[in-house]
Amino acid sequence: MGGGVMQKAGDGGRRRRGRGRSRPMSEINVTPFVDVMLVLLIIFMVAAPLMTVGVPVELPKTAAAALPGEQEEPLTVTVTAEGVVMIQTTEVDRNELVAKLQAIAAERDSARIYLRADGSVSYADVVQVMGALNRGGFNDIGLVTDTGGPTLDGRDG
């Protein structure tokens, strides 16, 4: 990256006999570094929206604040409007849910899991899935909602 460029010592353009003294160039060319950083920025800006879970559900709205981020990729279980249960984007039979969650829990460091449920799914179905998550080894369950819903004091959040 230009580290081998040498400059001759300032002798006014006169040639000397013997060895000329050379000193290393002390300037750094930052243009290639900036170019690489801009390309990486564009790549991450394009790739970031693609890293979300792609199961479409109509989430209920609430005034609750978002949970803080974590180191591992978040594990998400989704209950669709039709009652289908999915781990990330893979459909799972309800009878196999606990066994699959136990296998996943054995591989993960975090006991946090996110539950996404369509707003039209009954409360009983959501609670049954929450019980399966708990039996599967996940005791830190975060319910995913959309922001801007009503608060308990009657105002919209």
Summary of the structure (lengths in Angstrom):
residues: 157
radius of gyration: 28.9
end to end distance: 54.1
largest distance: 94.6
contacts: 333
relative contact order: 0.16
helix: 31%
strand: 21%
